[in-house]
Amino acid sequence: IIREEDEPKAQLMKTFKLSDVQAEAILNMRLRALRKLEEQTIRTEHKELVAEGKALKALLKSDDMQWKSIATDIRELKKKYGPKTDLGKRRSTFGEAMPELDVLQEILVEKEPVTIILSQKGWIRSMKGHVENGKDIKYKTGDQGKFVLHAQTTDKLVLFATNGRAYMLQANKLPGGRGNGEPLSLMIDLEAGNEVVEVFVYDETRKLLVASRTGNGFVVAENELFSSRRAGKQILNVSVADEAICCVPATGDSIAVLGENRKLLVFPITDLPEMGRGKGVRLQKYSDGGLADVRSFTASEGLIVSDRAGRSRVFEDLKDWHGTRAQAGRIRPKGFPSDGLMGPAFKNKL
């Protein structure tokens, strides 16, 4: 301004908002003094840059100095952005996760009746409609039916195996047509030597009673069996010498346990714990053999058993067989099926 303006005083006052005295004092200074001030500023800045350069070189040569510098920076960041500072404190909140929309599958799949067929040799398939006569179903030579149940294409199917694991399949994804289906091993990871002991339509509101050959068991909520993994989900823990043999609805107020020794024991269902997974508790005591079958029922309505021909019988008076859990029981009453079982627990045999 001083060098280039014709009226430097007025321009200085306007640009820097100086008073008349201040502008006059600046104009009276010798330019050499101004250059001296500029030189001092440059020297000071150069000195600071040289010092900073030396510090950076020393930092690059020393790991200890680098970690100390990092620690100092972290402490400064904590002071500025720590959880208790205005900048660092959480300003968002956590909400509950949205539930899985199982209904989506039902929306995408048209609901149609199907018949699910699982053979003795482990071949599974689906037939359109509800087949009423099991004799109309054809199998491969040397094979025969094991489970046949009615379902809908929107249903999920639970398969409970001797290894104590529960597997789940979508009814609409099973092979259809008039063929023999596909091996179950292509759909689930069922280890060799294990087999399916029960198949039924999944009902998340229901409770089940699971039990092993040695007579251990417990009540489990059916939604605990839910799993989309090929390996399924472990529910009943069994040893190498043991196996899971029963998975039945847990309804009513009483449990009927039938041993391979033909002894029957009845006790309250409240004597059994409800668990998500485990070995369970002893249902019945055996001196030889093990568990043959188990059912839950309502005492006032009686215990319903059925034979292989589908003929049912109701046993209403079972007072002589009432006891406490883990007792041996008494020889079953006359009229029980000769095969030593109490009939299908689910409607899965035609």
C-alpha positions in Angstrom: 0.0 0.0 0.0 2.8 2.4 1.0 4.7 1.7 -2.2 1.8 1.6 -4.7 -1.0 3.9 -3.4 -1.0 7.6 -4.1 -2.8 8.2 -0.8 -1.4 5.4 1.4 -2.5 7.0 4.7 -6.2 6.9 3.8 -5.9 3.4 2.4 -4.1 2.1 5.5 -6.8 3.6 7.7 -9.6 2.1 5.6 -8.0 -1.4 5.1 -6.8 -2.0 8.7 -9.2 0.3 10.5 -6.4 2.5 11.9 -6.6 5.8 13.6 -5.0 8.9 12.1 -2.2 8.7 14.6 -1.5 5.0 13.9 -1.5 5.5 10.2 0.9 8.5 10.5 3.2 6.5 12.8 3.4 3.7 10.2 4.1 6.1 7.4 6.9 7.7 9.4 8.7 4.4 9.9 11.6 3.7 7.7 11.1 0.9 5.2 14.3 -0.6 6.4 12.7 -1.2 9.8 9.8 -2.9 8.1 12.1 -5.2 6.2 13.9 -5.9 9.5 10.6 -7.1 11.1 9.9 -9.3 8.1 13.4 -10.8 8.3 13.0 -11.5 12.0 9.7 -13.3 11.3 11.4 -15.4 8.6 14.3 -16.3 10.8 12.0 -17.3 13.7 9.9 -19.5 11.3 13.1 -21.1 9.9 14.4 -21.8 13.4 11.1 -23.5 14.3 11.1 -25.6 11.1 14.7 -26.8 11.6 13.9 -27.8 15.2 10.8 -29.7 14.0 12.9 -31.4 11.3 15.5 -32.6 13.8 12.7 -33.9 16.1 11.1 -35.9 13.2 14.4 -37.4 12.2 15.0 -38.5 15.8 11.5 -39.9 15.9 12.1 -42.0 12.8 15.3 -43.5 14.3 13.7 -44.5 17.7 10.9 -47.0 18.2 10.6 -45.9 21.8 10.0 -42.3 20.8 7.5 -43.4 18.2 5.5 -45.4 20.7 5.7 -42.5 23.2 4.4 -40.2 20.5 1.6 -42.6 19.7 0.7 -42.8 23.4 0.7 -39.1 23.7 -1.6 -38.8 20.7 -4.0 -41.4 22.1 -4.2 -39.6 25.4 -5.0 -36.3 23.6 -7.7 -38.1 21.5 -9.2 -39.6 24.7 -9.3 -36.1 26.2 -11.0 -34.7 23.2 -13.2 -37.7 22.1 -13.5 -39.8 25.2 -17.0 -41.3 26.2 -17.5 -38.5 28.7 -16.8 -35.6 26.4 -19.3 -33.7 24.3 -17.8 -35.0 21.1 -17.2 -38.6 22.2 -20.3 -39.5 24.2 -22.8 -41.8 22.5 -25.7 -39.9 20.9 -27.4 -42.9 19.3 -29.4 -45.6 21.2 -29.7 -49.3 20.7 -33.1 -50.8 20.0 -34.3 -54.4 20.1 -33.7 -56.5 17.0 -36.6 -57.0 14.7 -38.0 -60.6 14.9 -37.4 -62.9 12.0 -40.3 -62.8 9.6 -41.1 -66.5 9.1 -44.3 -65.5 7.4 -42.2 -64.3 4.4 -41.7 -67.9 3.3 -45.5 -68.5 3.5 -46.1 -65.4 1.4 -43.7 -66.5 -1.4 -44.9 -70.1 -1.5 -48.4 -71.1 -2.6 -50.1 -73.1 0.1 -51.1 -76.5 -1.2 -51.6 -79.9 0.4 -48.8 -82.5 0.1 -48.0 -85.9 1.4 -44.5 -86.4 2.8 -43.0 -89.8 2.4 -39.8 -91.1 4.1 -38.8 -94.7 3.3 -37.0 -97.3 5.5 -33.8 -96.8 3.5 -33.9 -93.0 3.9 -35.4 -91.8 0.6 -37.7 -88.8 1.0 -40.1 -87.2 -1.4 -43.3 -85.2 -1.7 -46.6 -86.0 -3.5 -49.3 -83.5 -4.4 -52.5 -83.8 -2.3 -53.2 -85.8 0.8 -52.8 -89.5 0.0 -55.3 -91.4 2.2 -54.3 -95.0 1.4 -50.6 -95.8 2.1 -50.9 -98.9 -0.1 -51.1 -96.6 -3.1 -47.6 -95.4 -2.5 -44.9 -97.2 -4.5 -41.3 -97.7 -3.3 -38.0 -99.0 -4.8 -37.5 -102.7 -4.8 -36.5 -103.9 -1.4 -37.7 -100.7 0.3 -40.8 -99.8 2.1 -42.5 -96.9 3.9 -41.4 -95.6 7.3 -43.2 -92.3 7.7 -46.1 -90.9 5.7 -47.7 -87.6 6.8 -49.9 -84.9 5.5 -48.6 -81.4 5.3 -48.8 -78.1 3.4 -46.2 -76.7 1.0 -45.7 -73.8 3.5 -44.9 -76.1 6.4 -41.5 -76.8 8.0 -40.7 -80.5 8.8 -38.8 -81.6 11.9 -36.8 -84.9 11.7 -35.6 -86.2 15.1 -32.8 -88.8 14.9 -31.2 -91.4 17.1 -28.2 -89.1 17.7 -30.4 -86.7 19.6 -30.3 -84.0 16.9 -33.2 -82.3 15.3 -33.1 -81.4 11.6 -35.5 -79.1 9.7 -36.6 -79.2 6.0 -39.0 -77.0 4.0 -41.9 -79.1 2.6 -41.9 -77.2 -0.7 -38.2 -78.0 -1.3 -38.6 -81.7 -1.2 -38.4 -83.6 -4.5 -41.8 -84.3 -6.0 -43.2 -86.2 -8.9 -43.8 -89.9 -9.2 -40.2 -91.0 -8.7 -38.6 -92.4 -5.6 -37.3 -89.1 -4.3 -33.8 -88.4 -3.1 -31.6 -89.8 -0.3 -32.1 -87.8 2.9 -28.3 -87.6 3.2 -28.3 -85.1 0.3 -30.3 -82.7 2.4 -29.1 -83.1 6.0 -25.8 -84.2 7.6 -27.0 -87.4 9.3 -24.0 -89.5 10.4 -23.7 -93.1 9.3 -25.3 -95.4 11.8 -28.0 -93.0 12.8 -31.6 -93.0 11.6 -34.7 -90.8 11.8 -37.0 -91.9 14.7 -39.7 -89.3 14.2 -41.0 -86.8 11.5 -43.7 -84.2 12.1 -44.8 -80.7 11.0 -43.1 -78.0 13.0 -45.3 -76.1 15.6 -43.5 -73.4 17.5 -46.2 -73.2 20.2 -45.9 -76.9 21.2 -43.8 -78.7 23.7 -42.2 -82.1 23.2 -40.9 -84.9 25.4 -37.6 -86.5 24.2 -36.2 -89.7 25.7 -33.3 -92.1 25.2 -33.0 -95.9 25.2 -31.5 -95.8 28.7 -34.6 -94.0 30.0 -33.4 -90.4 30.3 -35.5 -87.5 29.1 -37.0 -84.1 29.5 -39.5 -81.7 28.1 -38.4 -79.2 25.5 -40.2 -76.3 23.8 -40.5 -77.1 20.1 -39.1 -73.8 19.0 -35.8 -74.9 20.6 -35.5 -77.5 17.7 -35.5 -74.8 15.1 -32.4 -74.8 12.9 -31.6 -74.0 9.3 -28.2 -75.8 9.4 -27.7 -79.0 7.5 -26.0 -80.4 10.7 -29.2 -79.8 12.6 -29.3 -78.9 16.3 -28.3 -81.1 19.3 -31.2 -81.5 21.7 -30.9 -84.8 23.6 -27.3 -85.7 24.7 -26.7 -89.4 24.2 -23.6 -91.5 24.8 -22.0 -93.8 22.2 -23.8 -96.8 23.8 -27.1 -95.0 24.0 -29.5 -93.5 21.4 -32.6 -91.3 21.2 -35.7 -93.2 20.5 -38.7 -91.0 21.4 -39.9 -87.5 20.5 -43.6 -87.1 21.4 -45.9 -84.2 22.2 -45.8 -83.1 25.8 -49.5 -82.5 26.6 -51.8 -83.2 29.5 -50.8 -83.8 33.1 -49.3 -87.3 33.2 -46.5 -89.3 31.7 -46.7 -93.1 30.8 -43.3 -94.8 30.5 -43.2 -98.3 29.1 -40.0 -100.4 29.4 -38.7 -103.2 27.2 -39.4 -105.4 30.2 -43.1 -104.7 29.7 -43.4 -102.7 32.9 -45.5 -99.5 32.9 -45.0 -96.5 35.1 -47.2 -93.4 35.3 -46.2 -90.2 37.1 -47.0 -86.4 36.9 -45.6 -84.5 33.9 -44.5 -81.8 36.4 -41.8 -84.3 37.6 -39.9 -83.7 34.4 -37.7 -80.6 33.9 -38.1 -78.3 30.8 -34.7 -77.8 29.1 -33.3 -76.6 25.8 -30.6 -79.3 25.6 -29.1 -81.9 27.9 -29.3 -85.5 29.0 -32.4 -85.1 31.1 -33.5 -87.1 34.1 -34.2 -90.7 34.7 -37.8 -91.7 33.7 -37.9 -95.3 34.7 -35.6 -97.8 36.4 -34.5 -100.9 34.6 -32.7 -104.0 35.8 -32.4 -105.2 32.2 -33.3 -103.7 28.8 -34.3 -100.1 28.5 -37.1 -97.7 27.4 -39.5 -99.0 24.8 -42.0 -96.1 24.5 -43.3 -93.0 26.3 -46.5 -90.9 26.1 -48.0 -87.9 27.8 -51.7 -87.8 28.4 -54.5 -86.3 30.5 -55.3 -88.7 33.4 -59.1 -87.8 33.4 -59.3 -88.8 29.7 -57.2 -92.0 30.0 -54.2 -93.3 28.1 -54.9 -94.0 24.4 -52.7 -96.8 22.8 -53.0 -98.3 19.3 -51.6 -101.3 17.6 -50.0 -101.7 14.1 -53.5 -102.3 12.6 -54.6 -98.9 13.9 -57.0 -100.2 16.5 -57.1 -98.0 19.6 -57.9 -98.7 23.2 -58.3 -96.3 26.1 -56.9 -97.2 29.6 -58.8 -95.0 32.1 -57.9 -96.7 35.4 -54.2 -96.7 35.8 -54.0 -96.0 39.6 -52.1 -99.3 40.2 -49.3 -98.0 37.9 -49.0 -94.6 39.4 -45.8 -93.8 41.1 -42.9 -91.4 41.2 -40.3 -90.8 38.5 -37.4 -93.3 38.2 -39.3 -96.2 39.8 -39.5 -99.6 38.0 -43.3 -99.7 37.6 -45.5 -102.8 37.2 -46.2 -105.2 34.4 -48.4 -103.4 31.8 -52.2 -104.0 31.9 -53.8 -106.6 29.6 -54.8 -105.3 26.2 -51.6 -103.4 25.4 -50.2 -103.9 21.9 -48.1 -107.0 21.5 -45.3 -105.1 19.8 -44.5 -103.4 23.2 -45.2 -99.9 21.9 -48.1 -97.5 22.4 -48.7 -96.6 18.7 -47.7 -93.5 16.7 -47.3 -90.3 18.6 -47.9 -88.2 15.5 -50.2 -88.8 12.5 -47.3 -89.9 10.3 -48.2 -93.5 9.4 -50.8 -94.6 6.9 
